[in-house]
């Protein structure tokens, strides 16, 4: 990864799950990393170089005034936009819609107006932009039709960036990522939800016959770094390429946590399968997931057992 040495990379959302692992690996590769986040808790970071770094910028992109940090970020070479709302799977409301706009479009607009030397962008999107699909698995050419404000926000940001980058002649890589799991997972998605309930000796409810795709956090980090190095235009699905029913997943997590609590099987009409094809990323980004579901689950469970009482940290 010699091409990363002294490359100035800004990670917006660098204290979140993906952003923090990415920051650690980039620093170890010799890059100069600037991290923007709302909060920083050193107990979540294994790399002391990050803890000792002067390049963490405590800043709320959705609410603080960007001019106050312009001089710190204006000369960066590359932007990774990893800002996300870890509680995006709440019930839809006007609050959720406004939050999605702030987290995606407002943060991007603020950043791009102050990045004077940017040479490339990687935007972390989501397979939520596809919505409920009529067939699975789906590739990048499938119609985008998000049914959540989270998905709408991600798709809006994609369109905004495509227009901006086309006008400014900046390479843009969009990664549409499936559900990410592993340590530092403070979302309310299915895996951390099941893990925390089983560890707290609570029963869970599982939707019948629904399948999902899960990808381990460091596999996502690896493909982001490849995207930085290749710096090319494109939209790519990023996931394991494998499906597992949520029911089967719950039994695996129950076994790994040694839980004896009940697993209730329920029917729910608004749940749907989310399975993607990753052929394009394999071909053009050399993407090859390395961590199996069970390996990754063991790591996430271990992390929750150690850190769940530390409280949440912002992205």
Secondary structure, DSSP 8 states (H G I E B T S, - for coil): -GGGTT-EEEEETTTSHHHHHHHHHHHHTT-EEEEEES---GGG---HHHHH-S-EEE--TTTS-GGGGHHHHTT-SEEEE----TTTTS---HHHHHHHHIIIIIHHHHHHTT-SS--EEEEEEEGGGG-S-SSSSB-TTS-----SHHHHHHHHHHHHHHHHHHHHT-EEEEEEE-EEESTT--S-SHHHHHHHHHHTT--EEEETT-EE-EEEHHHHHHHHHHHHHH---EEEEES-S--EEHHHHHHHHHHHTT----EEEE--TT---B-B--HHHHHHH-----S-HHHHHHHHHHHHHHHGGG-----
